[in-house]
Amino acid sequence: MNAKSVKISRILHAGYVFDCAGVQIAFDPIFENPFSQNCYAFPNVAFDHDEVRSLRWSAIFISHFHDDHCSFDSLNFLDRNIPIYAYCQFPELFSWLKELGFVNVHSLKIDQSVHVQSFEIIPRRALDVDVDSMFQIKVAGLNLLNVVDSWMDPETLQELSQFSPWDMVLWPFQTLREIEVIAPSRATASDGLLPTEWTQQLQVLNPRYLVPSSCQFIHESWSWYNQALFPISYRQFEGEIAKILPRSQVVRMNPGVTVELDKSSMAESDSLSWVRPLGNQDVDYDYQSGAMYASTAEVSRNLGALSKVQSEEVFAHCRSGLIQKFKSLEISDDPYFKKKIFWRLSIFDHTGEARHFHYHIEGQSMVPVGENDGVLSWTTEVPLSKFYSALNAGESLTSMYLRVNDAVFTPDIEKEIHSVDISEDPLIRCLFTGVFGAYQLAQLKRLKDL
């Protein structure tokens, strides 16, 4: 290999390694299966962690702090002298990375280039600039764009259009239905098509090669999410792109797969030796519109039991901690929560049995009441073990199997809640508002205790 070409290898999800003449740059590396609590590699793979420990990359770039992009369990395998460049608005992340032992930790700024020998990496603005970034990679005379799993800012698209046609774009092809699966009885089915803004943006970028990127995971084998969360298949993506960009070549890169790219061509190359394929790699997503979803009781029966002490910690939190946290939050912007509502919180143990807590909520006030002290106007269900994990291990909303308003209310209430933002749910707000890096911090504490 020479400096006129670059090797690009897929790790998992949004993880890649770029190699130009022996200079190797990694993006969002994850070496876990499952990762982020319950994301299972799809297609299935294993990692040779002994070989991972021997890697000596020139640098690591982390696009944002979400646990499927920045995992301390994965970074813990790596040599601490590898420089880490991360995009994050919270200084705590950089302190934690140093506590993990990394000695060269740097904060990325939008549009400010970082040069690593033959590479120039430019963080670009994403739609949610407080959270995400994307990467422009210049190397070997090539312009490459790693969109990671962000949505593109319109101003960024205008700025990046000057580089069209791009040599390669890594594009997040899955529109995850993260909110819809929280309230499945109220969700409308997906049409399975790429969003119009995506196709318009891709036409502007006009890449020679286009990689359907980010995702490559499913949930547990019993999980109904596997038919409800991933509406776009690889087949659908390739078919739509062929219609709008007939000169672009869609390149599916499974975990471990490597391609070598130069100004005139692309060819397959040796796969990553430390990524071990398991079983059939030619798999695709199977979204089933209108498929039956499992009850929270059914989900909970597939999860592990907690000890009596752990269970009581959750119930004690419902009696006091939840109320204090809610009081500390700003009043919801949604008018529905500015008046008094009667909320039922149901917590399901590993047998599928539920324990119910009832509250009156108005403004910043949350008051425990009896089950007959009002007309039900909001419901939340959650497995006990997931609630505990959210409190103690930083488990994210997307893996909690939390369920909102899976009930039939009075006609007047049904009319009112039709347009209410699900993310204004009281439990969601109490667990996640104002919380940063709980997953990484829990990892760090555990790793330091080993």
Rosetta blueprint (number, residue, H / E / L):
1 M L
2 N L
3 A L
4 K L
5 S L
6 V E
7 K E
8 I E
9 S E
10 R E
11 I L
12 L L
13 H L
14 A L
15 G L
16 Y E
17 V E
18 F E
19 D E
20 C E
21 A L
22 G L
23 V E
24 Q E
25 I E
26 A E
27 F E
28 D L
29 P L
30 I L
31 F L
32 E L
33 N L
34 P L
35 F E
36 S L
37 Q L
38 N L
39 C E
40 Y E
41 A E
42 F L
43 P L
44 N L
45 V E
46 A E
47 F E
48 D L
49 H H
50 D H
51 E H
52 V H
53 R H
54 S L
55 L L
56 R L
57 W L
58 S L
59 A E
60 I E
61 F E
62 I E
63 S L
64 H L
65 F L
66 H L
67 D L
68 D L
69 H L
70 C L
71 S L
72 F H
73 D H
74 S H
75 L H
76 N L
77 F L
78 L L
79 D L
80 R L
81 N L
82 I L
83 P L
84 I E
85 Y E
86 A E
87 Y L
88 C L
89 Q L
90 F L
91 P H
92 E H
93 L H
94 F H
95 S H
96 W H
97 L H
98 K H
99 E H
100 L L
101 G L
102 F L
103 V L
104 N L
105 V E
106 H E
107 S E
108 L L
109 K L
110 I L
111 D L
112 Q L
113 S L
114 V E
115 H E
116 V E
117 Q L
118 S L
119 F E
120 E E
121 I E
122 I E
123 P E
124 R E
125 R E
126 A E
127 L L
128 D L
129 V L
130 D L
131 V L
132 D L
133 S E
134 M E
135 F E
136 Q E
137 I E
138 K E
139 V E
140 A L
141 G L
142 L E
143 N E
144 L E
145 L E
146 N E
147 V L
148 V L
149 D L
150 S L
151 W L
152 M E
153 D L
154 P H
155 E H
156 T H
157 L H
158 Q H
159 E H
160 L H
161 S H
162 Q H
163 F H
164 S L
165 P L
166 W L
167 D L
168 M E
169 V E
170 L E
171 W E
172 P E
173 F L
174 Q L
175 T L
176 L L
177 R L
178 E L
179 I L
180 E L
181 V L
182 I L
183 A L
184 P H
185 S H
186 R H
187 A L
188 T L
189 A L
190 S L
191 D L
192 G L
193 L L
194 L L
195 P L
196 T H
197 E H
198 W H
199 T H
200 Q H
201 Q H
202 L H
203 Q H
204 V H
205 L H
206 N L
207 P L
208 R L
209 Y E
210 L E
211 V E
212 P E
213 S E
214 S L
215 C L
216 Q L
217 F E
218 I E
219 H L
220 E L
221 S L
222 W L
223 S L
224 W H
225 Y H
226 N H
227 Q H
228 A L
229 L L
230 F L
231 P L
232 I L
233 S L
234 Y H
235 R H
236 Q H
237 F H
238 E H
239 G H
240 E H
241 I H
242 A H
243 K H
244 I H
245 L L
246 P L
247 R L
248 S L
249 Q E
250 V E
251 V L
252 R L
253 M L
254 N L
255 P L
256 G L
257 V L
258 T E
259 V E
260 E E
261 L E
262 D L
263 K L
264 S L
265 S L
266 M E
267 A E
268 E E
269 S E
270 D L
271 S L
272 L L
273 S L
274 W L
275 V E
276 R E
277 P E
278 L L
279 G L
280 N L
281 Q L
282 D L
283 V L
284 D L
285 Y L
286 D L
287 Y L
288 Q L
289 S L
290 G L
291 A L
292 M L
293 Y L
294 A L
295 S L
296 T H
297 A H
298 E H
299 V H
300 S H
301 R H
302 N L
303 L L
304 G L
305 A L
306 L L
307 S L
308 K H
309 V H
310 Q H
311 S H
312 E H
313 E H
314 V H
315 F H
316 A H
317 H H
318 C H
319 R H
320 S H
321 G H
322 L H
323 I H
324 Q H
325 K H
326 F H
327 K H
328 S H
329 L L
330 E L
331 I L
332 S L
333 D L
334 D L
335 P H
336 Y H
337 F H
338 K H
339 K L
340 K L
341 I E
342 F E
343 W E
344 R E
345 L E
346 S E
347 I E
348 F E
349 D L
350 H L
351 T L
352 G L
353 E L
354 A E
355 R E
356 H E
357 F E
358 H E
359 Y E
360 H E
361 I E
362 E E
363 G L
364 Q L
365 S E
366 M E
367 V E
368 P E
369 V E
370 G L
371 E L
372 N L
373 D L
374 G L
375 V L
376 L L
377 S L
378 W E
379 T E
380 T E
381 E E
382 V E
383 P E
384 L H
385 S H
386 K H
387 F H
388 Y H
389 S H
390 A H
391 L H
392 N H
393 A L
394 G L
395 E L
396 S L
397 L H
398 T H
399 S H
400 M L
401 Y L
402 L L
403 R E
404 V E
405 N L
406 D L
407 A L
408 V L
409 F L
410 T L
411 P H
412 D H
413 I H
414 E H
415 K H
416 E H
417 I H
418 H L
419 S L
420 V L
421 D L
422 I H
423 S H
424 E H
425 D L
426 P H
427 L H
428 I H
429 R H
430 C H
431 L H
432 F H
433 T L
434 G L
435 V L
436 F L
437 G L
438 A H
439 Y H
440 Q H
441 L H
442 A H
443 Q H
444 L H
445 K H
446 R H
447 L H
448 K H
449 D H
450 L L
